[in-house]
Amino acid sequence: MTASLSPLWSASAIAVVGASDRPRSLGRLPVEYLGRHGYAGKVYPVRPDGAEVCGLSSYPSVSDCPAAIDLAMIMVSAERVPAAVDDCVRAGVPVAIICSSGFAETGADGAALQDEVAARAEAGGLRLVGPNCIGSVGVLNRQVSSFSPLFGGEQTTLVPGRIGFVSQSGALGYGAVSLAFERGLGLGWVVNTGNEADVTALEVMAQVADEPGCVGILGYLESLSDVDALRALSATGVPVAVLKAGRSAAGQRAAASHTGALAAGDRVVDAALRQFGVVRVDDVDELLDVGDVFAQPRRPAGPRVAVVTTSGGSGILAADAVEVHGLELAELSPATRSALDAIVPAYGATSNPVDVTATVMSNPELFDRALDVLVADQGVDIVVACFCVLTGSDVEDVVAGLGRAAERSGKPVLVARTGADHLSPAAAGLLRSTGIPAYPTPARAVRAAAALHQVSTARNPPAQPASVARGVPFPTAGDDEHTVKHLLADAGLPVPPGRVVVDAEEAIDAVQEVGGTAVLKAVVPGLTHKTEAGGVALGVSPGSAAATFERLASLGGEVLVEEMVTGGVEALLGVAGSPLGPVLTLGPGGVLTELLDDVAIRLLPVGRAEVESMVDETRLATLLAGVRGAPPADRAALVDTVLALADAVAGWPRGFELDLNPVAVLPEGRGVRVLDAAYIAPEGR
């Protein structure tokens, strides 16, 4: 269903089903909050007896309300929710929030009730948010369709802005909203999605991103399984940052293959978010820090940071953070250094970090000149200004100078102001009014700058899934290495020539067929890691083939004879299932797999540019370029092989694992060879 969810934040008429006039009751709070915070639309309490609620007339059903209802809040007990949903359907309500608990969060019976409610709503064309949901807020039009105690606080004031906030958790979400308001971070749209029987957080985020004026989305997620919704959110182009819980979860089958182990659990989430341009943060403070930098209008052209400070310690901390977060400390031009030398006293510093000293800070004219020189440098993309104790009129002068520099240059300027608020109570408000985000430490300022750079960097749009799968045959449970390689060869992947032999005489003939030097492998059902079991023999000649065959055959299976491939760089290439779909893994292979634990991960499908980026993210890039006198390896052929594999598995059953390790990347012009292949079928296949 793709109906608009905008009534969650811009309804003209709201029905509160299960409304109550009893003080502090959940059924009263939304009615009370809508009035308290200045909602201009119509509010219709719904209760069977027709008694007033907060001075408003009530109605026995949604269908009896005198106006068309945009949004219904269902506050009744769980067993009464199905009837309330039916009432909303009859009344033609487009969106309802089920605030009631007692559904999937309580166990199997609750889950069955939740499924029933969702089915009724879907059949009637009603979108459901929740259940087990605290509600939504349209801050811009003061629509507090929520029962969160936040909005009953004596000092709670809505702070309007252009950032959206969407959370699967209600209590944590509205706690974060309270912190956003406290720091002055304005929000425009706030939604809690609860159990997500229908509407998901990602779907809400995508619709909020399409709202006029929205400049960023913040989210708290506990699950992430809808890649199409993630793709739609990414396509909006609006900066997004999420706090995704559950980093410690691990897949149950992670040890089944190298690929499965390396592409398990949270690694896939990290890769998916990065692939779709979403910033991932680690705590609530960091999420709101990123929201502050999204809210300011300027975007960096690159990763080069200039640090300006009056504190050597702050400058060092900022420089350290620049490296940690993948940015670059800007190399100031000779002209910039020379101009700064004419402004900054000799006991300061005009390299980066730039220490302008207290003398310059105390003179607004000199401070302005120093900032002008710094932001004019074409090698500077972002300025992080680090100060410690600022008091009195110093704050006004500093803020004014920073604001002018940002406005003139169009470059983002962030401030780290390390000091107690009471030293300058007006500082935070002054900085915010100037459009300059401020943070208590250099590390937090630089982390926010890194997030801004991430969402401002042009990236390759994720490849779209093919409308029709290629129909390449896939292996079945128990297929041996030779069978898997045969299927891969049919799909265009390069595998060494070879065949399975059943006796010593065939082994001798096969070794001669592949050039006189061969690899012999035991083909034993269930034997995934053959080398560790002594099931691989290298450099076998016709003279040693018979004895080698007998030894390997004693392991309980047949024997595969293949061409001996030497030299090159060993890579790992694989595909494994995940809740978000098949995941491609690429990195150094062979004996380096466990030693380095160095892989790049992407959701399929991928394009050539994405595969090139995967190579560059790992040590493969260095290895392929040639180290310690080794010739460059055939990187282009490896990329071609990765793309061929991604294309081949497009129609394979969900949940399989395919481990190609090692893949030998030979010197330039000689291509690659898939030396080993293991397939693990999905459960039940």
Secondary structure by P-SEA (a helix, b strand, c coil): ccccccccccccbbbbcccccccccccaaaaaaaaaacccbbbbbbcccccccccbbbbcccccccccccbbbbcccccaaaaaaaaaaaacccbbbccccccccccaaaaaaaaaaaaaaaaacccccccccccccccccccccccccccccccbbbbbccbbbbbccaaaaaaaaaaaaaacccccbbbbbcccccccaaaaaaaaaaccccccccccccccccaaaaaaaaacccbbbbbccccccccccccccaaaaaaccaaaaaaaaaaabbbbbccaaaaaaaaaaaaccccccccbbbbbcccaaaaaaaaaaaaaaccccccccaaaaaaaaacccccccccccccccaaaaacaaaaaaaaaaaaacccccbbbbbbcccccaaaaaaaaaaaaaaaaccbbbbbbcccccccccaaaaaaaaacbbbbccaaaaaaaaaaaaaaaccccccccccccccccccccccccaaaaaaaaaaaccccccccccccaaaaaaaaaaaccbbbbbbbccccccccccccccccccccaaaaaaaaaaaccbbbbbbccccccbbbbbbbbbccccbbbbbcccccccccccccccccccccaaaaaaaaaacaaaaaaaccccccccaaaaaaaaaaaaaaaacccccbbbbbccccccccccccccccbbbbbccccc
